[in-house]
């Protein structure tokens, strides 16, 4: 039962209860959902520790922003970050207690609207012994001081050696013929079903986004889907998103503009066919953001998200549109590593998350995110090295930043860094200035 904030903050704990809560904390910190989230581990440890010390009533968004995230109290940026992170923390706690932690004797809960945790005791805590029990063949319980120290050391080791990971996308249905949409298409036309299948295959080819040969292959598949069934929105939406990427990274200004206008026409056609299609709205958001119609782009992005809040491909389009529109908080929410993603193929959420953290000034999170993406199998690209170097440079880790820039020059000597930065980020934005400063300082 949810308690009011005042009663939660005024909780008083006996030594037995404190030991059980510490045990519960260590279980959560060592659990799979928290494996790649060192910041959220620090967030949870902080609020639990403050509450056990009797300072639960003093936990505020500002105190978390300063003590956990080292943010300056300027404007609402720090508070917005804490709100987003608190939502992620609640999701991970729910994920833990619905899986491996379903039988945990103590549940840690952080109710919406506050940051002070409450503790649901499913069984009464065992008394804390002043002296360790006599030797026994039975294994020691995790609540003994020895095991608490060992568990704490293990958690620290895990936190220092893992990187940001996100849940794997849910697998597609075991048998696509049982998908009602495909059954309906099959009844309508074999060509319609074939067009749908081809578009779905090409949909997973958007990433790596900087691989233009891959984009051209995907565009050919989307155009083939359109040839098979022009009345299906998928081919048009896919062509729109792919032509947007190609247009963004076309050096010739006139040709780039022409390609973006073609992308806009495809997005309009998709919405004309299916006004409530989330993919069509996501593609439109991406096109409009590239054309610098940021306000309308964000409107379509929000619609796409509302229509399909767990579609990984739609969320990727929302995140990319948000980056182009200089809305890093929206990009962070759309690429939240704690969120469930449905769909097959490669998602870009890890790298979108990393770029959003760079734009928000969360530089350590940026480095961890890019490293975690590479560890999870995402390709190491020239932009990922560049953005890691920028984050390190902003943390005054100049030597490491310059080492990465040297590696970038050696591996991709013709990488058009300034052009890519200009295409991705708003003119004169803080992130654009930070990247351009590093490029100048390293003679790139």
GIVEN-V363044 format. One record per helix or strand of 3 or more residues. SS is the DSSP state (H for helix, E for strand). FROM is the first residue (numbers start at 1). LEN is the number of residues. Records with the same first field share a line. If there is no record, write none. Layout:
SS = FROM-LEN / FROM-LEN
//
This chain:
H = 5-5 / 15-15 / 32-3 / 38-15 / 56-3 / 61-7 / 77-21 / 100-4 / 145-17 / 176-3 / 180-9 / 190-14 / 212-17 / 233-16 / 253-21 / 278-13 / 294-14 / 312-13 / 328-7 / 349-12 / 363-13 / 382-13 / 398-14 / 417-8 / 430-12
E = 106-4 / 118-4
//
